[in-house]
Amino acid sequence: MSALPEYPLPPRNERFERLLKLRLEEAGKAGGTRESVTVDWNGKALHVDVIDLPLDELLFNPATHRIRAQCSHDRARQRTLEAGPWRTESQDYLASLLQAMPTEPTKRDPDFDKLKEDLREYGQNEPGLVTHHGIIVNGNTRAAALRELGVTTIRVGVLPASFTWDDITAVELSLQLRNDSRREYSYINRLLAIDERIRLGLSREAIAKEFRCTTKTVDQHVWILQHIRDQIARSESEGVALPLVAFEGKQERLKELHRDYMNLAKNNPDGAEALKEYRTSAILLDFAKTDVRFIDESFFDDHLSKELPESLVPATAGMPEAKVAIPGLDVAMPAVSQRVETARSVTRQVRQAAARLGSRHVDEGAKREAYGVRDEAKKAFDEALTSAGRVARLRKRKQLAPERLKEATASLELCIEEIVKARGARVFDEEDFGEAALQFRTVFRQLASQLGRGSEEPGAGVSWLLKAAALKEDE
């Protein structure tokens, strides 16, 4: 089964194949050392001839992983691309995305301009790769830059005529995932590439090897992509939905979300779902990673519920939990807990507002309304995160002193071991140790002095410490 759509052949396919055949024959008759490029195909080294081809005869690859997520930036143009990838307007759309920033497709990528200047100064160092039909497999970005420079030809290796779209994908990935790759795939495009390999039936171990990661990382990528797709599906309203690119640049926050969700879900699945929803809202509202970390399973009850304006208060609040009857049994179970439904209601509003603001096909009235929702939500989350951060810092301060004492205890245990070893080797220096012990006594008494202030009914541990510090030297 193919993981990619089988695109139709370009309309000028036969003419291009005649040109290609002629160029390959000319290269074969030229004599001397012929240039070739080696690619990895299904674990084997494949050597293909390199020739010069006219740039205006080549086509950008609609299936390239370089800009797969960015294609969803403009859904109208994406539909045109899917319906006719070889049309001029579709090829122009691909060219614009190849020049754009992965996180903001409306802006030109400085890295593209650096590549363009490098090509202007030094020319093309490595050949690209094309199919027998003139579709660029590797070198799409270079081709776009060379066209802007006014260069008319490009050096490319030519893949076998028998290659399918799945073969093309495998070769592209093997080239782009090399350690010396000049420009890595964006995060979302990497997730999509892994997803395609899974749908082709590759094992987690094979995918991990291909992408130079662990199987645990593959599982994490799968979970994150599924979560993103779920958010996109649930953001759809009146034909507008979040694009994949909305999650570009947020990989560290998404990875931490996965880690904390999985840890919490083991014992508190509802809490994990609530955490996932509120953190997703904070991520879409562009809060920093250090702020998003303050969101835990009790974030709504402890902080956000106090800050949400009435317009964003979920309609589910205060409603009895819906129940689902189990067929054949006189038992009804909660469908979705009110806690989770409340979280989803808040997140749904944030998602839909973000989708409308990111779309070019929404009228001004709807955008103003979306701006209002986003601004109110961001203000509420900002206040709630400030409160949650204050509580977290206070909790941390409360825990610092006991943690320091635990560290000191561990050091004393190591000290005991070192005394035994030193005495066994007859190298124990009692005089040096005695000086260190006097310093320890001074600090120990200072500790007791601080604990003794205001402790009217100290516990057993503190009571012992106060008594030990009060002992005289001769006792």
Number of C-alpha atoms within 10 A of each C-alpha: 7 14 16 13 10 11 14 9 13 16 11 12 12 13 11 17 16 10 14 19 12 12 16 15 11 12 18 13 10 9 8 8 8 12 15 16 17 13 19 15 18 11 10 9 11 15 16 17 17 22 21 16 19 13 18 12 15 19 24 26 22 23 19 19 22 25 25 23 23 27 21 18 22 17 18 11 16 18 14 14 21 15 12 17 24 22 15 12 14 21 18 14 20 28 19 16 25 24 22 20 19 26 20 16 19 14 13 16 17 12 13 19 13 12 17 21 15 14 17 14 9 8 12 15 9 12 19 22 26 26 24 18 22 25 21 26 27 25 21 23 23 21 27 20 24 22 17 10 13 9 16 14 17 21 21 25 26 25 23 12 10 8 12 13 16 18 14 21 21 18 20 22 22 16 17 19 17 13 9 9 10 10 13 14 19 21 19 29 22 21 21 17 22 23 18 17 20 17 13 14 12 13 13 18 13 13 20 18 12 17 19 13 12 14 17 12 15 20 12 18 23 16 16 19 20 14 16 19 15 11 21 20 14 17 24 16 14 9 10 20 23 28 25 21 22 22 19 17 15 17 15 10 20 24 16 15 23 18 12 16 21 15 13 17 14 9 10 13 16 18 19 22 20 25 24 24 24 24 27 22 24 24 19 19 18 12 18 12 16 9 17 22 18 20 23 20 23 14 20 22 10 13 19 22 16 12 18 21 14 7 10 18 14 19 12 16 12 9 9 10 15 12 13 12 12 10 8 6 7 7 10 12 12 12 12 14 14 18 19 19 21 22 20 21 18 20 27 19 20 26 27 24 28 24 22 26 21 18 17 13 14 15 10 10 9 13 20 14 14 21 16 13 20 21 15 18 25 20 15 20 26 18 16 23 22 15 17 22 18 13 13 13 13 12 11 12 11 11 11 12 11 11 12 11 11 12 12 12 12 11 12 12 11 11 12 11 11 13 16 12 13 13 12 10 9 9 10 15 11 11 9 9 12 11 11 11 12 11 11 12 13 11 12 15 16 13 14 19 14 11 15 16 8 8 11 7 9 13 9 8 8 15 15 13 17 19 10 13 16 12 9 7 5 4 4
